[in-house]
């Protein structure tokens, strides 16, 4: 179920990892500041009261009391609208932010594929510990690169509730991967049994690199569309071969 406040709060976390365009940065600043707005004090001040102004001062006090009584509801409604505005600003900023991630993602995926190619087909911690320095170095590079890819992958997943970029059926197998065939999709959808050392490279990315599947960034909507495109590829069934019965 869509929750505007939760989605807006998730967007505010982007400030820690991205340089945001001005409209989105301002929307976040206003939304966060609104949380600190306090109700006006409803205290009746008797200083300076006279017979002439007592009626006016009580009337002013009643207005402040009414404002205080409705403040929390008004604040909540205002924050709900500010959250919606923030979400639309975030959606508008997605193309800009995707491009901001591209250099980091390109380097991370290139390093990852190259490093995985230097590792044994299967391995565990003991094997890596006893391996030549070149293999140990490749493993460290792969772990660091997997962390980079995972950071981008997590950000792309955070777009799931944004208009024009989200999806009701998100596909995690296609967010940072671009399988082209049913066979490639089936490969990345497998869940191989991995050692703890292999798990540090993230199983999905490891399978993809070994299967030659390309890495590519996709919003949740794009990932879903890619999955549908692959699923629509006609299945070519091989003709059955019947053994000939000799006479």
ChimeraX attribute file (.defattr): number of C-alpha atoms within 10 A of each C-alpha:
attribute: neighborCount
match mode: 1-to-1
recipient: residues
	/A:1	5
	/A:2	8
	/A:3	10
	/A:4	20
	/A:5	17
	/A:6	12
	/A:7	19
	/A:8	25
	/A:9	16
	/A:10	14
	/A:11	22
	/A:12	20
	/A:13	12
	/A:14	17
	/A:15	12
	/A:16	8
	/A:17	11
	/A:18	11
	/A:19	12
	/A:20	19
	/A:21	15
	/A:22	11
	/A:23	14
	/A:24	22
	/A:25	18
	/A:26	14
	/A:27	22
	/A:28	27
	/A:29	13
	/A:30	15
	/A:31	23
	/A:32	17
	/A:33	11
	/A:34	15
	/A:35	11
	/A:36	8
	/A:37	11
	/A:38	11
	/A:39	14
	/A:40	12
	/A:41	11
	/A:42	15
	/A:43	10
	/A:44	13
	/A:45	10
	/A:46	10
	/A:47	6
	/A:48	7
	/A:49	12
	/A:50	10
	/A:51	6
	/A:52	8
	/A:53	11
	/A:54	13
	/A:55	12
	/A:56	11
	/A:57	16
	/A:58	14
	/A:59	12
	/A:60	13
	/A:61	17
	/A:62	15
	/A:63	13
	/A:64	17
	/A:65	17
	/A:66	12
	/A:67	16
	/A:68	17
	/A:69	14
	/A:70	11
	/A:71	16
	/A:72	14
	/A:73	11
	/A:74	13
	/A:75	16
	/A:76	13
	/A:77	12
	/A:78	13
	/A:79	20
	/A:80	17
	/A:81	15
	/A:82	21
	/A:83	25
	/A:84	18
	/A:85	18
	/A:86	28
	/A:87	27
	/A:88	17
	/A:89	21
	/A:90	26
	/A:91	19
	/A:92	18
	/A:93	16
	/A:94	19
	/A:95	12
	/A:96	12
	/A:97	16
	/A:98	17
	/A:99	12
	/A:100	14
	/A:101	16
	/A:102	14
	/A:103	10
	/A:104	14
	/A:105	24
	/A:106	16
	/A:107	13
	/A:108	22
	/A:109	22
	/A:110	14
	/A:111	17
	/A:112	27
	/A:113	22
	/A:114	14
	/A:115	22
	/A:116	22
	/A:117	14
	/A:118	15
	/A:119	18
	/A:120	12
	/A:121	8
	/A:122	10
	/A:123	14
	/A:124	14
	/A:125	12
	/A:126	9
	/A:127	14
	/A:128	18
	/A:129	11
	/A:130	10
	/A:131	14
	/A:132	10
	/A:133	11
	/A:134	12
	/A:135	20
	/A:136	18
	/A:137	16
	/A:138	20
	/A:139	22
	/A:140	16
	/A:141	19
	/A:142	29
	/A:143	20
	/A:144	17
	/A:145	23
	/A:146	22
	/A:147	17
	/A:148	18
	/A:149	23
	/A:150	18
	/A:151	15
	/A:152	21
	/A:153	20
	/A:154	13
	/A:155	19
	/A:156	22
	/A:157	20
	/A:158	17
	/A:159	23
	/A:160	19
	/A:161	21
	/A:162	25
	/A:163	14
	/A:164	16
	/A:165	19
	/A:166	21
	/A:167	20
	/A:168	11
	/A:169	11
	/A:170	19
	/A:171	19
	/A:172	18
	/A:173	19
	/A:174	25
	/A:175	25
	/A:176	25
	/A:177	23
	/A:178	20
	/A:179	24
	/A:180	15
	/A:181	15
	/A:182	16
	/A:183	12
	/A:184	18
	/A:185	20
	/A:186	11
	/A:187	19
	/A:188	23
	/A:189	15
	/A:190	11
	/A:191	10
	/A:192	12
	/A:193	9
	/A:194	15
	/A:195	13
	/A:196	11
	/A:197	17
	/A:198	18
	/A:199	15
	/A:200	17
	/A:201	24
	/A:202	17
	/A:203	19
	/A:204	19
	/A:205	24
	/A:206	20
	/A:207	20
	/A:208	22
	/A:209	22
	/A:210	14
	/A:211	14
	/A:212	12
	/A:213	20
	/A:214	15
	/A:215	22
	/A:216	15
	/A:217	22
	/A:218	22
	/A:219	28
	/A:220	27
	/A:221	22
	/A:222	19
	/A:223	26
	/A:224	21
	/A:225	17
	/A:226	20
	/A:227	22
	/A:228	12
	/A:229	13
	/A:230	16
	/A:231	13
	/A:232	10
	/A:233	11
	/A:234	8
	/A:235	8
	/A:236	6
	/A:237	6
	/A:238	6
	/A:239	6
	/A:240	6
	/A:241	6
	/A:242	6
	/A:243	6
	/A:244	6
	/A:245	5
	/A:246	4
	/A:247	3
